[in-house]
Amino acid sequence: MELRTLSHSINKQPLMDKQKEYVDKVVDRIVSETQISKRKAQSYILTPFSERVFSAHEFSEGKDLNTRYSSVSALTHYFSLYAEDVYALDIIEIGYALKKYRNIIMLTINGVIK
């Protein structure tokens, strides 16, 4: 799945209420399985969809897949594969879920929500 396709599809169609309800539960589940560790001035995030540990900066900004030619962030890539394989989300649902997931994690890191 390409990032361009994902971002294009996100803006195309809104989720139906039943879809949104299901995807919100998926996001809640993934958030509950995410571990945040604070060390000194830096936070690190361990997700259920990647063995890779993300720094808060990488998590908020996105980081490519260790190649300067990739336009897909590691977070987007691994999250998309996981959401599709485990929860059978489609591309529109994945876009919505990823945005909500990142927002919740960043608000948690910044102490806005616990």
N, C-alpha and C positions, 0 to 999 in steps of 0.2 A: 504494500500500500504506500503510495507516495504522499508526502506531506502536502504537496500542491493539491492533490485530489482531495485529501482530508479537509483542508481549509476551504476549498471551493464548495464541498458538499455541506459543510457546517452551515454556511450562509444560505443554502438552497431551501431547506425545508425545516420547519420547527417540529419538535417531537409531539406526538399525541399524548394526552394525559396518562393513559395506561403505560405507554412506552416510558414516559418521564418517570413515573412511579417506580417501574422496574429498574431503570438505569440509576435512579437515586439510591435504591437499595444496594445495587452493585457498587456504587461509589462508596457508600457507607461501609460496606464490607471490606473493600480494598483499603480504605482509610484505617479501619480497625486493625488490619494486618500490617500496616506500615509502622516502622519503628523510627523514632527520631532521637538522635543522640547529640547532646550538646557537649562539646569539648572546647574549653577555653572560649574564644570568641566565635567559633565556627559550629554550625549544626550539620549533622550528617544524616542522610535519610536512607534507610534500607527498606526496599519495597518487596512485595510478594511476587512481583513479576520480573525481577532481575537480580542476579547475584551481585551486580555492580552496586557500589555504595555511591550515592550522589551527595555532593556538597549542597548547601542551601543555594549557593550562587548558581551552580550547574542546574539545579532543580528549577530555579526561577527563570533563568535565561535560556536554558536549553543548551545542549552540547552536542556536537556532531559525533558520529560513530567512529571516532578515532581516525578519520580520514578527511583531509581538506576538501575532498570532492563530494562529500555527502551533504545534502541539504536537509536530511532527516535527523532530528535530535534523537539521542539515545533514549531519552525518556519517552518520547512519542512512539518510537519504534517498539520498544519493549511493552509499553502499556497497550498499544494497539494489538499486538500479537496476543497478549494475555487476555484482553477483553474479548477478542474475537474467538479464541480457542476455548476459554473457560466459560464465558458467559454468553457466547453467541451474539455479541453485539454487532450491528452493522456499522458502516462508516459514519453515518450521521450520529448514531448513538455514541460511538467512540469519541467523536469530536466533542460532544456535549459532556460526556463523562470525564474526559481528560481535563477540560477546562475547569470543571467543578472540583475535581480531585486536586489539581494544582493549587487552586484558590484555597481550599480547606487546609492543605498541608502548609502553605505559606502563612496563612492566618494563625495556624498552630505554632509554627516556628517563631512568629513575631509576638506571640503571647496574647493575641486577640481572642482566640478560642482555646479551650482545653479539651 
